[in-house]
Amino acid sequence: METVLANMAESESLETVTEHERILQEIESTDTACVGPTLRSVYDDQPNAHKRFMEKLDARIRNHDREIEKMCNFHHQGFVDAITELLKVRADAEKLMGQVSDTNRRLQDAGREVTAQTEEVIRCRIQQRNMATTVEKLQLCIPGETPHLCKNLSVYYSALKTMEQLENIYIPRVSQYRFCQIMAETLPKLREEIKEISMSDLKDFLESIRKHSDKIGETAMRQISSENIINLVEVLTAQDLVDFSPVYRCLHIYTVLGDRETFENYYRKQRKKQARLVLQPQSNMHETVEGYRKYFNQIVGFFVVEDHILHATQGLVTRAFTDELWNMALSKIIAVLRTHSSYCSDPDLVLELKNLIVIFADTLQGYGFPVNRLFDLLFEVRDQYNETLLKKWALVFRDIFEQDNYSPIPVENEEEYKAVVSRFPFHDAEIEKQQFPKKLPMSQSVPQIYSQVKEFIYASLKFSESLHRSSTEIDDMLRKSTNLLLTRTLSSCLQNLIKKPHIGLTELVQIIINTTHLEYACKYLEDFITNITNVSPETVHTTRLYGLSTFKDARHAAEGEIYTKLNQKIDEFIQLADYEWGMAESDGRASGYLMDLINFLRSTFQVFTHLPGKVAQTACMSACKHLATSLMQMLLDTELKQISMGAIQQFNLDVIQCELFASSEPVPGFQGDTLQLAFIDLRQLLDLFMVWDWSTYLADYGQPTSKYLRVNPSTALALLEKMKDTSKKNNIFSQFRKNDRDKQKLIETVVKQLRSLVNGMSQHS
């Protein structure tokens, strides 16, 4: 038991010692303010523990004293040395101290003024900062207080809201202060200033879009163009090209201020004015395609902007307003295009105009504007285009006709033959069998005309592209325009050609042959159009080419001109006639002028072998009739007063040559003596005078079997009176008066009877 107690006591003693060590360490390392709680723990432990702690503390103190003493002994010599050094520098330190004090005094004197100024600067900067803060706060409360700060309209939204809060919430709370009353009076003025500045910004915007509408429209039309839409990297909108924020801000400001209607009316009025300016064309717009392009770009730009405003704002413009503007614009555009396109004489320019109208219409249609009237206008432009084409091809045809040699086309070999038939559908089995070199019946103008008609069809087709028309409509347009080319332009050129003075009989014959081949080629032109449009000619509504009449009419005109020129040539020969009307007897041979005339007719009718049979026969018959009529008129000329029997005999020889020519069949195809009948009136008249068979004439007159049925009494009387005795020595009846006065009486009797017949005919008629 004692052992246990002893162990316990020993254990407690160790614990106490350990605890005292801990407390001592805390005292040594802890701040003096915290020593109290640590010491208190000594008294809270076992009884008499503080005595042991005091003992432990004394032991620790003695231990530290010994260490301090050791350290002092170790550093004592150094301390002594340091003191000695300090004593040496005391005098210098005192001297330095005096200098420092003096310097400090002088610095204090010098810095006193700087300090005062610095304090003033600090005070001013504090005031400045306070003022800036005040201005900033006041700007939030009263925007527009200084006009130069109102340029940025984005401030207005919060400014207007702030003014509303000031009026309704804050100013009433402090209304007793004078500055609040001033602010309340200023707010309406500030609102008006905001409205004026925002309106000024809107005016700048309107001026800007007026200047840039060309670019806006150009971009929009380029995007709708099929060839450009493929190459377009990104689709631009009006908002990409124009800053619409001034409109939005101004609209918002007027809306907030309760004056939206004023803003809407102003905007619409100004846009109507701009619309009228945009729709006004330049006087020389029709001269270049750029003039039309700029005109369309401006209009498209205007309506693209309006469409954006329509969809981006609520009620600033309405669909009814834009429709009204568009209808007004559409009427003006159509009137302008009708006027200016009528001045266009270049088909390429008209074609470019058509392409611009199509793109213009497609662009605006994409924005929801109706464009049917524009496509209707294109039909009028198409007619104008066709007119310019017809004028252009009239010059082409004229050049072809002027350069033609009006001779059959010579081909030396197969290659040249194929070159011709590749341009013109010519087929003739007889000519194909002939050996080279050979000649084709038509002249070089025929394949050229045919090729140019095809070129015209291609040119006409270009207008139909992109018109959104069916194949049947395109086919109909091509056929109608081709008909106009044939029946009007080519027909007119042929008619003018036929009437030209330098076109002789040979050329006229070739023209007739040419028109025959062109008429034959019309069916190939129909096939050509069918291959282009894929519309069968058997379709019910298909327009047929009636250009055949063109070539028939030209051929008839050429035939008539042949007859006219033949007669003119006959007249030229007859004008060379120089009869001696008083000759006693003929020289026994035909007149030279007449033989030259007959030789001319023979050579001419040989050229007619290529003409259709009826044409050659008609020409020959016409020439013989005209010759007979001219000879008859020569005998009956009132200027011719006297004719001898010798002259009658000479004239008879000439008529005999005419009859021989007629009977020689200069043109094949006449039956019997059909051609000789052209001279039957002359023959019976001359036989009557040559035989002097008046008794038979008078006895058989009026009988269908009369030998002189074709002799008119007035004609016989006129010629007989030219042969009467006029008491002139050279009168052919002077010998009768000497030899047989009874015959003279017979002549007088015949004259009286003829006059009686003539008078009877006039009374009967």
Disulfide bonds with the S-S distance in Angstrom:
none
